[in-house]
Amino acid sequence: MKEKIIEKANDMFLSFGFKSVTMDDLASELGISKKTIYAHFQNKTKLVEATTDHLFCTISDGIDSILEENKEPIEELYAIKAFVMYHLKDEKTSPQYQLQKYYPRIHSSLKVRQFETMQECVIENLERGIKTGVFRENIDIEIISRLYFMGMTGIKDQEMFPIQHFPVSKLMTDYLEYHVRGIATEKGLKILDNLLKQP
């Protein structure tokens, strides 16, 4: 039952936002009593914590699977972006922003975990890109990997990029193109242009 609650809560939080979904909404959607939810989760904060942890693990495992496929580095970045957007339901309700606003402690610890996971995978991607000649040799990997993370988290700032003017999937796509164009060689740009032509 606990897994079921987490999965449904995850789905509802991503669809409607962490703030909007109440324990009553969740109980009603699952066809169970609120008491059943509280038997597994002390309060809504504990549920949000379990849900974000579950989603983080799902996305991390998915990214690991993509990395194991050993794709060409630029293709790999686009495959990861597509996978993350699918699991975050295109972030239509800006879950990250709501998490930061209403559950700052959970947001902070999640950001640390995201940075550690993403840093490792981005550094590996950059090193491979340099080796295969799609990224420039003179880039500072340590700086670029951190800039990439800051950009990815920065575009989720609702004050800078209000969702009604900047749909998240377009922002992510434009930011990824911006990142790749800044570090790509001629060879890399050809791969990027071909990827961008795909529907």
C-alpha positions as CSV (number, residue, x, y, z in Angstrom):
1,M,0.0,0.0,0.0
2,K,2.9,2.4,0.8
3,E,4.3,2.1,-2.7
4,K,0.8,2.7,-4.2
5,I,0.4,5.9,-2.1
6,I,3.8,7.1,-3.2
7,E,3.1,6.5,-6.8
8,K,-0.3,8.2,-6.8
9,A,1.0,11.1,-4.7
10,N,3.9,11.5,-7.2
11,D,1.5,11.6,-10.1
12,M,-0.8,14.1,-8.4
13,F,2.0,16.4,-7.1
14,L,3.6,16.6,-10.6
15,S,0.2,17.2,-12.2
16,F,-1.3,19.7,-9.8
17,G,1.6,20.9,-7.6
18,F,2.9,20.1,-4.1
19,K,0.8,22.8,-2.5
20,S,-2.5,22.1,-4.3
21,V,-2.8,18.4,-3.5
22,T,-4.3,17.7,-0.1
23,M,-4.3,14.4,1.9
24,D,-8.1,14.4,1.3
25,D,-7.6,14.6,-2.5
26,L,-5.1,11.8,-2.4
27,A,-7.3,9.5,-0.2
28,S,-10.3,10.2,-2.4
29,E,-8.2,9.4,-5.6
30,L,-6.9,6.2,-4.1
31,G,-10.4,5.2,-2.7
32,I,-8.9,4.8,0.8
33,S,-9.3,6.7,4.1
34,K,-7.0,9.5,5.1
35,K,-6.3,7.3,8.2
36,T,-4.7,4.7,5.9
37,I,-2.3,7.3,4.5
38,Y,-1.4,8.5,8.0
39,A,-0.6,4.9,9.0
40,H,2.3,5.1,6.5
41,F,3.2,8.8,6.6
42,Q,3.1,10.9,9.7
43,N,2.2,14.0,7.8
44,K,2.2,15.6,4.4
45,T,5.9,16.7,4.7
46,K,6.9,13.0,5.2
47,L,4.9,12.1,2.2
48,V,6.5,14.8,0.1
49,E,9.9,13.6,1.3
50,A,9.1,10.0,0.3
51,T,7.7,11.0,-3.0
52,T,10.6,13.2,-4.0
53,D,13.0,10.5,-2.9
54,H,11.1,7.9,-5.0
55,L,11.2,10.2,-8.1
56,F,14.9,11.0,-7.6
57,C,15.8,7.3,-7.5
58,T,13.6,6.5,-10.6
59,I,15.2,9.3,-12.6
60,S,18.8,8.4,-11.4
61,D,18.2,4.7,-12.3
62,G,16.9,5.8,-15.7
63,I,19.9,8.1,-16.4
64,D,22.2,5.2,-15.4
65,S,20.5,3.0,-18.0
66,I,21.0,5.6,-20.6
67,L,24.7,6.0,-19.7
68,E,25.2,2.3,-20.0
69,E,24.0,2.5,-23.6
70,N,27.2,4.4,-24.3
71,K,25.6,6.7,-26.8
72,E,27.4,9.5,-28.6
73,P,27.9,12.3,-26.0
74,I,25.6,14.9,-27.6
75,E,22.9,12.3,-28.3
76,E,23.2,11.1,-24.7
77,L,22.4,14.6,-23.4
78,Y,19.3,14.8,-25.5
79,A,18.2,11.2,-24.5
80,I,18.6,12.2,-20.8
81,K,16.6,15.4,-21.3
82,A,13.8,13.5,-23.0
83,F,13.7,10.9,-20.2
84,V,13.7,13.5,-17.4
85,M,11.0,15.6,-19.1
86,Y,8.8,12.5,-19.5
87,H,9.1,11.6,-15.8
88,L,8.5,15.2,-14.6
89,K,5.5,15.4,-16.9
90,D,7.1,18.4,-18.6
91,E,7.0,20.2,-15.2
92,K,3.7,21.9,-16.1
93,T,3.1,22.8,-12.4
94,S,6.8,23.8,-11.7
95,P,7.2,21.2,-8.9
96,Q,10.8,22.3,-8.3
97,Y,9.6,25.9,-7.6
98,Q,6.8,24.8,-5.3
99,L,9.1,22.4,-3.5
100,Q,11.5,25.2,-2.9
101,K,8.8,27.6,-1.7
102,Y,6.8,25.3,0.6
103,Y,9.3,22.6,1.5
104,P,12.7,24.4,1.6
105,R,14.5,21.7,3.7
106,I,13.5,18.9,1.3
107,H,14.4,21.1,-1.7
108,S,17.9,21.8,-0.3
109,S,18.8,18.2,0.4
110,L,17.4,17.1,-3.0
111,K,19.5,19.8,-4.7
112,V,22.7,18.5,-3.0
113,R,21.8,14.9,-4.2
114,Q,21.0,16.2,-7.7
115,F,24.3,18.1,-7.9
116,E,26.3,15.0,-6.9
117,T,24.6,12.7,-9.4
118,M,24.5,15.2,-12.2
119,Q,28.1,16.4,-11.7
120,E,29.5,12.9,-12.1
121,C,27.4,12.2,-15.2
122,V,28.1,15.6,-16.9
123,I,31.9,15.4,-16.2
124,E,32.0,11.9,-17.8
125,N,29.9,13.2,-20.8
126,L,32.3,16.2,-21.3
127,E,35.4,14.0,-21.0
128,R,34.0,11.6,-23.6
129,G,33.0,14.4,-25.8
130,I,36.5,15.8,-25.8
131,K,38.0,12.4,-26.5
132,T,35.6,11.8,-29.5
133,G,36.2,15.3,-30.8
134,V,32.7,16.7,-30.5
135,F,33.6,19.1,-27.6
136,R,36.5,21.5,-27.7
137,E,39.7,20.4,-25.9
138,N,40.3,23.7,-24.2
139,I,37.2,23.8,-22.0
140,D,37.5,23.7,-18.3
141,I,35.4,20.6,-17.4
142,E,35.0,21.5,-13.7
143,I,33.6,25.0,-14.6
144,I,31.4,23.8,-17.5
145,S,29.8,21.0,-15.4
146,R,28.9,23.5,-12.7
147,L,27.7,26.1,-15.1
148,Y,25.5,23.4,-16.7
149,F,24.0,22.4,-13.3
150,M,23.4,26.1,-12.3
151,G,21.7,26.7,-15.7
152,M,19.5,23.6,-15.4
153,T,18.4,24.6,-11.9
154,G,18.3,28.3,-12.7
155,I,15.8,28.0,-15.6
156,K,13.3,26.6,-13.0
157,D,13.2,30.0,-11.2
158,Q,9.6,31.1,-11.7
159,E,10.5,34.8,-11.1
160,M,13.0,34.8,-13.9
161,F,11.1,32.4,-16.2
162,P,7.4,32.6,-15.5
163,I,5.8,29.3,-16.7
164,Q,3.0,31.1,-18.7
165,H,5.7,32.8,-20.9
166,F,8.4,30.1,-20.9
167,P,7.1,26.5,-21.2
168,V,9.6,24.3,-19.4
169,S,10.1,21.8,-22.2
170,K,11.0,24.7,-24.6
171,L,13.3,26.2,-22.0
172,M,15.1,22.9,-21.4
173,T,15.5,22.4,-25.2
174,D,16.8,25.9,-25.7
175,Y,19.2,25.7,-22.7
176,L,20.6,22.4,-23.8
177,E,21.2,23.7,-27.3
178,Y,22.9,26.8,-25.8
179,H,25.1,24.5,-23.6
180,V,26.2,22.3,-26.5
181,R,26.8,25.2,-29.0
182,G,29.1,26.8,-26.4
183,I,31.4,23.9,-26.2
184,A,31.0,22.0,-29.5
185,T,33.6,21.5,-32.3
186,E,32.6,21.6,-36.0
187,K,32.0,17.9,-35.7
188,G,29.8,18.3,-32.7
189,L,27.8,21.1,-34.3
190,K,26.9,18.8,-37.2
191,I,25.6,16.2,-34.8
192,L,23.6,18.8,-32.9
193,D,22.1,20.2,-36.1
194,N,21.0,16.7,-37.2
195,L,19.5,16.1,-33.8
196,L,17.6,19.4,-33.9
197,K,16.1,18.5,-37.3
198,Q,14.5,15.4,-35.9
199,P,10.8,15.8,-35.0
